[in-house]
Structures are given as C-alpha cells and as structure tokens.
C-alpha cells in the first residue's frame, strides 16, 4: 500500500520513451501553427484612372492579411491599381508591368522563405529598386539584410499592423512618385 504523501514511481518502458517524443511533436506543431498561414487568393483592386501599378505578394497569416488590407485601403484611395497574389506565385509574376512590388513573407528557423529568396536572387539591380520587402520574424533584429532591397522587419503583432502598413505605403508612394 502506498502512502498518500508519496507519489507513485514513474513508469518505465514504452510510456516513458514516448513522452519526450510527444512533447517535441506537440511543441513543433504549436510553433509551426503559430502563424496559421493559408493560401492567398489572387485579386485585383482597380480604381478608375490608375496613377500607378502595384503588385503585392504575401503569405496568408492574420497579421499579413491585416497589413495588406491597410495598404490596399490607403493606396486605392490614391488611385493605385493593386494586384495581390500568394507569395508562391511570385516567381511567375510579370513584375515588369508594375512600378512597385511589395513582398510580405516570414523568416523561420533562420531562413527566408524559399520562394522569396529565389525571386530576389533572380532580380537585377533595376528591379530590386522597385521592391519593398516586409519580413516578419519572432526576433526581427536577427533577419539577414538583403543587399539593394528596401526592407522592413517586424514581429507579427496585430496591434502593429497599421503602423507597419503605413511604412509600406510611404515607401510605395515614393516609388510611384505619388503626392
């Protein structure tokens, strides 16, 4: 009989061996689902008498969706034609047709998204000048710099979405020479 003050001995065997595995699996699942990224549907916002064309390629997390909503709201008022695509479609996008390109992606496990990395590596210096890159990361100061690219880093904090969007809008306005 065991005393009510003594805890039973931990079980040995299969249950003890599986426990760390389950803990690790649960942790990885929680971390990978933190952003809850979903595919982004391609859409176009085209006010009459467009004064510039903007392409936005993004990942579908709640924070990034909020940033895109703020950017499109602000720039469509300034008669900017905007096309929003999923970042996976970035390499096949005809960016020559746009005066500015905004790429919104993330930085996980010390690496930039592969689609974004390949896209940037394929750009010449002239095309890099019309690119605005927003990279979100848990620790924004750890994100690698991208030479010749106007980049913004931020944590995916919903309360900061409007401020991040304003920074993007200012950079795009400069690229489109909007007043």
MONOR-V507538 format. One record per helix or strand. SS is the DSSP state (h for helix, s for strand). FROM is the first residue (numbers start at 1). LEN is the number of residues. If there is no record, write none. Layout:
{{SS FROM LEN} {SS FROM LEN}}
This chain:
{{h 14 19} {s 38 1} {s 43 3} {s 52 7} {s 60 1} {h 62 15} {s 80 7} {h 87 3} {h 95 3} {s 100 9} {s 111 2} {h 114 8} {h 125 4} {s 131 6} {h 140 3} {s 150 5} {h 158 19}}
